[in-house]
Amino acid sequence: MGSQKRIAKELGELVQSPPDGITVELADESNLYDWKVHMEGPEGSPFEKGRFLIKLTLPTGYPFKPPSVSFATKIYHPNVTNDDKGSMCLGMLRPDEWKPSSKISAVLEFARQLLAEPMPDDAVEGRIAEQYKNDRKRYEEIARDWTRKHAT
């Protein structure tokens, strides 16, 4: 029961005063554990002007277990899997690094920051990470192109 109370409280705070460029709603009003997050691409990044849909799923063990965050919108990024799952690799969401005191707003702000500053050394898409490191211009062209095509 405690986890539902905490989730409802965090959801309320996020709906009332969301972080910059982020809006949050329940994917289904009857399910507190599945959220739809709309995230605007950060200014100055190749994702600028894009609007990304992110699925955030909370485990029943929250806050003692981390939420899972995935992109429903296709994105060209070294830290997001380039498949239908769109899983995002965030260090703070690893079970061994997650802290129950962490809040969902911090997770979302970190995810948005990652769009502006990818972490190629912690990549799930090695090829994109290599390109990011070695041919930044081309990486940004493709990322901008995908943003135009997929993130409306």
Steps between C-alpha positions, in 0.01 A plus 500: 500500500785739580629483146164609354489798733853602406426456127179704525688775685783512243251494213307788656818705540607431140159594359487819713855619432670290233871540422588710194392343171322207666133417547371193679168315501376152580487272198178360647312680778443173686869405510736703713804302381499591128578857402518684172766766494535758224849641478612784280844471349738735682590828333828489314492119467423312175168408668387863531143557372429127542235372738571150628261261666661308782347211689578487867401183684524474875552161663273401788814512717551873434678694654725207594521391137570742213247598234564401141521774240466442127447712192179429310624752241793379289815692583857488367702502820790295642319443832167380359454165327435533131210252496128489577570497872690831514654404833702775658825425674518719811755419767272621778233246393725197543379291793842524668511880465136588567427676828148497648540871575529574125196669355340451161546870420877451537486196269315703235732799531799269468347335193444839336854607588626182334339617174711815518813318615515132401730269693675302225705301752181360650332431167255227402551584133874465441489604136320826580739563791800458268346740254423748778865491609663494155261680265283729712375695198360188331351374829319831545373497139348153541361582846338818362361305205346234726361771725327664201363163384388349829472760778198717432 
